[in-house]
Structures are given as structure tokens and as C-alpha cells.
């Protein structure tokens, strides 16, 4: 469901192909490869060289070519000149930057490399994602890890035990998303709950429902995904922002 709703957002807000897109923190290239198939000019940028190598292999298997594979951190895009790309995907790095300064720096760098009028898609893990996940997978977690749960809900910072299934991360409160992105100059186009109202049952939905029923839920979830009252129950949020100069009519 997350991929399906994110893909609908990309189709709604991206400029037409062959626009140039920088996929920052694009990992193994799922979105990069899918967009390359649509005719977009994609540069994949990631902190992990292993992810970039994996993505190259997957792109070859898919029969597509990406423009470049660049290794680096989302907080430093000095490899790229100002005003280079028509769109930027920042769908991953903001999960793992634990300080406000780092998150703002990543967003500012995305702003810098975008052309005027360009679009940035920034993804966040929602503040309540761990509690929602525990309600499905590990209901004792809120008791057995009560201090960790309280700290996460208070600060948004996740520092799990070494044997935990997830890494250090930042879980953003829905009210933080727009102020962060707009702090560097972006104008907000939408904030989208990319798991929708079916968040807690999406796994079962995909295992048991027919393709027609799944598509109906995708369409309904996307229709409701911009409603702020849905944002708190989604594991992830996607902000769509546009780069505008002061004298631009965006």
C-alpha cells in the first residue's frame, strides 16, 4: 500500500518525463528503476555503496539505465550544482537523521539542487509507527519496553536494543512535517498518509483480497490520504513541496 499510494503521488505531482530526478537515499533503487521505466532521467544517490551496486544489478535485470549512481550523504550534496534537477526524492534519509539540524540540512540541500519550480517528495516515519506496529506484531512491547516506548513517544528518537529488528531512527510527529520543509523555502502541495486507513491490515488485505478489491482500497486510501485526521494513523507520511523563488507564482 505504501508503494501504491506513493506511486500515485509521484504520478500526480511529478513533471512529465524525461524530467531529471535525483533519488536521494534511494537504496536498492525500487522507485528509481520504476521511474526509469517511465522515461525519467534518474540519478541514484545513497549512503551505502552496497545499495548502489545492488541497484545497478537490478536496473540491468529490468532493462533500464540510470544516469548515474553516486555515493554520499543526504546532508552534503556538493557533488551536484545548484538548480540541477526537476525533482528530488528524499524518501528515506529523514528517517535516520536524529537531530533537527541534520534534517534541516538535508532538506536545504534538496532545495539547493532543485531548479525553480521543481518538486521535492520527502518521506517521514510517523511518530506512532512503532505503537501501530506493536499492536499487530508484538502487543507486549508497550509493557516489556515501557521506557523505550515512552521515550520514543516523547522525543521521536528510536534507539533500540542491539537485538531489535529496526535501527536508530527519528519518528516525526505529523505537526512537524510542514514547518520543517517550509523552513528552507518550499511551498507545501500536499501531505499524504501513504498507508491510508487500512494501515493495520494492509498485509492481510494484500494476501487475501482480489486485485479489484485491492485497487479499490488503493483508490479510496489515496482519496482520503491528504486529510490531516488520517496522518496520525499512518506509518509513513509523504510531503510534496515545490521550490519557489520569492517572485515566482507557484
ABEGO torsion letter per residue (X at the ends): XAAAAAAAAAAAABBBOBBBBBBBGAEAGAAAAAAAAAGBBBBBBBABAAAAAAAAAAAAAAGBBBABBBBEBAABAAABBBGABABBBBBGAAAABABAAAAAAAAAAAAAABBBGBBBBBBBBBAAAAAAAAAAABAAAAAAAAAAAAAAAAAGBBBBBAABABBBBBBBBAAAAAAAAAAAGBBBABBBBAAEAAAAAAAAAAAABBAAAAAAAAAAAAAAAABAAAAAABABBBBBBBBBBAABBX
